[in-house]
Amino acid sequence: MEYAIGLTLALSISVFASLVGFDRDRAFYPIVMIVIASYYELFAVMGQSVQALSLETIAFAAFLLASIIGFKVNLWLVAVALAAHGVFDFFHARLISNPGVPVWWPMFCLSYDVLAAAYLALLLVRPKIPARAR
């Protein structure tokens, strides 16, 4: 069920963003990536784990950096970062013990991330939005 909800939500939000024009701005998917990456820090705070928060902050910083560089240079890096975050979701529990993470979250986030990455890749191939910054 978590996978289905993640896929449905990712597709709905991505199509909605295209219909209303949010994704015409190069900043849309980098911001989505930043928000997605920040949730594990929120969960660490909710779980009251300083150790988890420290480790999650390191992971967040990597995805934040990828989002910034992707926005400034080439949005393909953001698409790769979204897909990589899905892989991170798959392995997260083995890498970081974060008591605040809901049991269903990694599966939901993995499916959301991968579909959002695929949708962004489709936009870049078409080219609905330019991959390279001007």
N, C-alpha and C positions, 0 to 999 in steps of 0.2 A: 504494500500500500504506500509506503514511504517513497518508493521509486516512482510510482504512478503520479503521486501528488507533486513531487519535484519536477517531473517532466511536464506535467500539465501547467504548473505555475510558470516554469521557465518559458514554455511556448507562448502562454497567454501574455506574459509581461513583454516578451520580445516582440510579438506581433502587435500588441497595443502600442509599444514604443515606436514601431514603424508607422502605424496608422496615424498617430497624432504628431509624429515628426520628432520625437525626443531623440531618436538615434541619428538624426541628421547632424547633431553636434558630436564632434569627435570625443567629447568628454564623457558621454553617456556610459559606455561600457567600462572605461577605466574607473568611473565612480562606482558602478555596480560591483566591479572586482574588489574595490576597497571596502565597500560595505560588507560583502560576502566574507572577506578575510577577517573582518573585525569581530564577527560573531563568536569565534572561539575565545577571544579575550573577554567578551561579555560573560560567556559561560564560566570562565575561570573566576571572575569576580563573583558570580552567583554561587559557585562552588566553594568560595572563600579559600582558594588555594594560591598562595603567593608563588609557589614553585611553578604551577601550571601557568599562571599569568606571565611569569618571566619567560618561559619557553614559548608560549603562544605569542608573546610580543616579538620574539625573534622571527617566528614564522610570518607574523603579520608584516613585519618590516620588509621581508623579502618580497611578499606580494604587493605591498605598497610601492616599493622601488620598481618592480616590474610594471605596475600600472602607470607610474609617472614616466618612466622611460618609454613605455609603449605609447603613451599619449604624445610625448614630445617628438618621438622618432618614427615609430611604425606600429599601428594597431594590431598587427599580427602577433606582436609580443603579448598583448593583452589577451588575445584569443588563446595563445599557448598558456598563459598564466591561469586563465579560467579552467582550461583542461587539466593543468597541473594541480590546481586546487582540488579538482575532483579526485585525482590520484591521491593527494594528501588526505582527503576525507576517508578514502579506502583504508589507508594505513595509520590514520590518526591515533587510534586507541593503542596501537603498538609503539608509537613514537612518544606520545605525551599522555600522561595520566591526568585527566581533567574531570573532576567529579561533577562539574556543572553541566556537562554535555548530555542532553537528552539521548536516550538509547536510540531513538529513531533518526536523530540528526545526521549522522554521517551518510546514511543511505539517501536521505532526502537531498542533502547538499551535493553529494556526488552526482546524482541525476540532474539536478538543477544546473550545476557548473558545466557538465559535459554538453548538455543541450544548449545552454547559453553560448558556450564556446563555438559550437557548430553553427549556431545562428549568426554569430558575429563573423565567422569565417565565410558563410554564405553572402553576407553583406559586403565583405571585402572582395570576394571573387566577382561579384556582379558588376561593377563596383558602385554600390549605393552610397558608401562613404569612402573617402580616400584613406588608404592604409598609411601613407606617408604624410607627415606634417609638412606644412608649407613653409 
